[in-house]
Amino acid sequence: MKKTVSLLITIIMSTSILSANNETGVKKALYDLTTGNIKVLKKKLIHNIISNTEYYQSKKEQLKVRVVVHGDAYKFFMKDLNNTAYAFQPAVVNNKKTLQKALNELVNRYHVEFWVCGAGMKHHHLKKEAFYPFITVVHNAMTGLIDAQNDGYAYVPIAK
């Protein structure tokens, strides 16, 4: 009898945990952003997030988006390019204001979270103060990806 009760309690608790992770009407996307190509960033990240969010909203659903930034993508999230190798990349410098406006819209209108790899920042000698205030520094990209996937986010890679 005790084993049966214990089994039932375990099943009920497991079901509760699973349903808590599966919010009704909420989809979750995890973008793994490593590209240094601004055209790829605009098309595959910015455009897709807006398009996909509006699609789910039209179905009365919500899309939660988290982006893990690492690789060659740091430069797009820096408010201060001075004293970095990115200061001499015309595509970054010339598109900085437009890109900043688009990223701010993703954060403010679409509630996108941007997680930046702390290990890569350290490796490239980048300080948190040089980044936009909406970023969150995580231990490293892999732990950010692991945590988000374990929280139910669907993995979407963006490279090249």
Buried (B, 14 or more C-beta within 10 A) or exposed (E): EEEEEEEEEEEEEEEEEEEEEEEEEEBBBBBBBBBBBBEBBBEBBBEBBBEBBEEBEEEEBBBBBBBBBBBBBBBBBBEBBEEBEBEEBEBBEEBBEEBBEBBEBBBEEBEBBBBBBBBBBEEEEBEEEBBBEBBBBBEBBEBBBEBBBEEBBEEBEBBE
